[in-house]
């Protein structure tokens, strides 16, 4: 599992930097196979709960990772 953090909202982080491409490249060099990507973001001063949709997506990615 590869994780990156940013202070940018998810939409900006996903489309305006090369983070995902870089992480995928490094993982391939290490012989790993990415199972997917999940973008969660937003700049806020309050605590935010993940939506049920994001929770399902995260669980699906974890299952894919566990089964290879």
Secondary structure, 3 states (H helix, E strand, C coil): CCCCCCCCCHHHHHHCCCHHHHHHHHHHHCCCCCCCCCCCCCCCCCCCCCCHHHHHHHHHHHHHHHHC
